[in-house]
Amino acid sequence: MLAIWKECFGAYGGPFLFGKQPCVADAMYAPVVTRFLTYDVALDKASQAYCKRITELPAMKEWFAAAKQEPDEIDELDAEF
């Protein structure tokens, strides 16, 4: 995955995968970014910067805020088998 990112940055100049503006590819990798951060994956400087740019997007901030409002347990999912 990091090789793909590196190739995109090299080919399109960043700061996002396909240039200056975020696109669908960046949205697709947004959950990957959160996992890299959650699991504290060691990243090169370019990938670290990319992850920071993604998490600072307004849509990502909104997503994080909405996630914090989610209940820890959902009654509908509490089923006995």
N, C-alpha and C positions, 0 to 999 in steps of 0.2 A: 504494500500500500504506500509506504513512504517513497518507494522508487517511482510509483505512478505520480505522486505529488511532485517529486523533484523534476520529473520529466515535464510535467505541465508548467511548473514555474519557469523552467528553462525555455520551453517552447513559446509560452505566452507572456512571459515577463512578470506575472503576479500582479498584485499581491494575492489574488484569488486564483483558482486553478486555471481558469481560461481568460485571465486578464484583469482589468481594473475593477470590474463589477462582479459581485457574487452571482452565480448562476445555479441552475438545477444540479449540476455536479457538486457544487459546494453544499447545497441542501442535502444531497444524498450522503455526503460524508460527515454531516453535522453530528449524527449519532455516534459515529466512529470517534470523532473528536472528543465527545463526552466520555467515551469509554477509555480513551487514552489518558484523559485527565483523572478519571475515577480510579483507574488502576495504576496511576503514576508511571506510565510507560516512558522509558528513556527515549527522548527524541532529539534529533539534530536541531540546530538553531532555526533553520528555515521552517521546519515542521512545527516547532514551538511557537514561532511567530504566527504561522498560519492558524494554529489552534486558538491563539489569543484573538486574532482577527475574527474568527468564526464566533467565538463566545461573546464577543463585544457587539455583534450585530443586534439591532433592536428586536428582531424576531426571536433570536436566541434568548435574549434577556426576558422576553415575554414568556417563552417556553419554560424557562427556569422558574419564573415567578408562578406560573400556573401549576407546575409540578409541585411546588411547595404547598399549594392549596389542596392537593389531593389527600384524601384520608389515608391513614396507614392501613386500614382494613376496609374491605367492601363486603357488606352483608350478603349480597347476591352471590359472592364467590365462596362464602363459607358454607360448604356442602359436606355432608357426611356420606361416605361410601361404604 
